[in-house]
Amino acid sequence: MVEALVKDDNHKKLYTRLRIWEFPDKYVIEPIDGTSESYLAINRGDGSISSINELPSDPSPKCRTVYGVAGMLKLIAGAYLLVITERECVGSYLGHPIFKVTSLQILPCNQSLSGSSIEQKRMETELSVLLSAVERTCGLYFSYDFTEITCNLDNDTKNLPLWRQADPRFLWNDYMLEVLIDSEVDRYLLPLVQGSYQNFRAEVGKDTVDVTLIARRCTRRTGTRMWRRGADSDGYVANFVETEQIVQSKGFTASFVQVRGSIPLIWEQIVDLTYKPKFQIVKSEDAPRVVERHFLDLRKRYGSVLAVDLVNQHGGEGRLCEMYGNSMQNLISDDIRYVHFDFHRICGHIHFERLSLLYDQISDYLNGHRYFLLNPNGEKVEEQQGVVRTNCIDCLDRTNVTQSMIGRKMLEKQLQQMGTFGANDMLSTYPNFDASFKILWANHGDEISIQYSGTPALKGDFVRYGRRTIQGILNDGWNALARYYLNNFVDGTKQDAIDLLHGHYIVSISRDMTSPFQTRGLESVAVTGSDFRHLLFAAIWAGASLCIAAFVRVNGRLFCNRPRLNKPGL
């Protein structure tokens, strides 16, 4: 399989650099490497695609260099071509460069709307706001000749075009590629994944260890924090992310896969200017069926499933926890297991070392279901036979701390089996290696969090340094305040843009701008200057209270008996 992974299939390689010529009636895309005998032409009036053999004659066409075609959106208000205008090489895997998209641009193909009605033009203006949000999409990664960026290592490589090798769950531009796929222009079609790519290389004694962390966000129920919660009726959950930790040393290659995802019930938190909106369970009678669909899908894809639930047992989270736990009872078997661990009650805000109590509960599962391992001859000697599914409320902060702990334990076992570590060695035995590993997971957590909540992860100082710090707690207070603002005043438009990208946005003159469950959107509410000042004061007071309370807990001093505030989604 390794030979298949590193094989250079030129007929499947994508064009790595392109020129876009802008003529009055069309865009013409020319591969710069000179291997193509024709050009791709896109009509600027209706977005239709054709192949031409030579450039049109024009005295001074505008020309720019781009690095890939992300896809095309065909809307009532015209067609729009997405291209990658800037990229950054962030590392390599098995000799294949991995790139991050640093700039997207949308090229309109809507000249045919020049005689459109006032309503169509108004719609186009509104959609242009959403398309500008699309251009700011962060965390997009790709490779020109390597599909494993979109699917995990334990996956057979097929002799197909690159876009067809990608796991459709994690293909960010799946919907936008459909128009181009129908035109049979495979070498232009660039599969993108949204998530995270982190890598470091370190010396352990005489050996070199290369560690990579890849996160892949699922597109089935994608969106922003308060505007996409829980599951849909098919069992697809919000913020579902597959994280693969890959290590190479002494000729061995190993990987370990974990997943996270929102509690698989139909539930919501409607933004209403409160600091922590109430949890609302929708169609509670459907809970067992939705949970069953979700876990049957996981079992089909990953084998055995261990569900680790980190939410509180009391308050609003407690209601979700109880329904989730009760719905799991009929599913528990040799292949599906459920463990609840009240993270806040057991670990509080500073004693995250108590996660060892959770590890004691699940270590038998991890030892029994193993990990993927290739020996230096490229032979599979271990196979991961199950997956740990972790959730809190947001599946960001508590989840990332927990997943990094599990990833740490599995990496130690893998390096021991490879012979890079001694039988009793741990990551802490090698301080520089340990520090790099912590930074790896902290950066991973921040990037996933920014995509869902708009801010870096909370509790990131523990993941990054192995302890809570005053600066980290102050940062958490600020980020909690920023999340409050984004949830209420920014994320509704961002959610519409995401839905537009994935084909879930219904374009109509009298469309409802809110999500399917949320019946009132704050971005359409007029807020007076006086109201806004009151809201801002309340938000700042809430953030300051969080920082002061956390500071008191860290220093072991209790200045007063003020009730403890709960940060949303921690």
Buried (B, 14 or more C-beta within 10 A) or exposed (E): EBEEBEEEEEEBBBBBBBBBBBBEEBBBBBBEEEEBEEBBBBBBBBBBBEEEEEBBEEEEBEEEEBBBBBBBBBBEBBBBBBBBBEBEEBBBBBEBBBBBBEBBBBBBBBEBBEEBEEEBEEBBEBBBEBBEBBEEBEBBBBBBBBBBBBBBBBBEBEEEBBBBBBBBBBBBBBBBBEBBBEBEBBBBBBBBBBBBBBBBEBEBEEBEBBBBBBBBBBBBBBBBBBBBBBBBEEBBBBBBBBBBBBBBBBEBBBBBBBBBBBBBBBBBBBBEBEBBBEBBBEEEEBBBEBBBBBBBBBBEBBBBBBBBBBBBBEEBBBBBBEBBBEBBEEBEEEBBBBBBBBBBEBBEBBEBEEBEEBBEEBEEBBEEBBBBBBBEEBEEEBEBBBBBBBBBBBBBBBBBBBBBBBBBBBBBBBBBBBEBBEEEBBBEEBEEBBBBBBBBBBBBBBBBBBBBBBBBBBBBBBBBBEEBBEEBBBBBBBBBBBBBBBBBBBBBBBBBBBBBBBEBBEEEEEEEBBBEBBEEBBBEEEBEEEEEEEBEEBBEEBBEBBBBBBBBBBEEEEEEEEEEBBBBBB
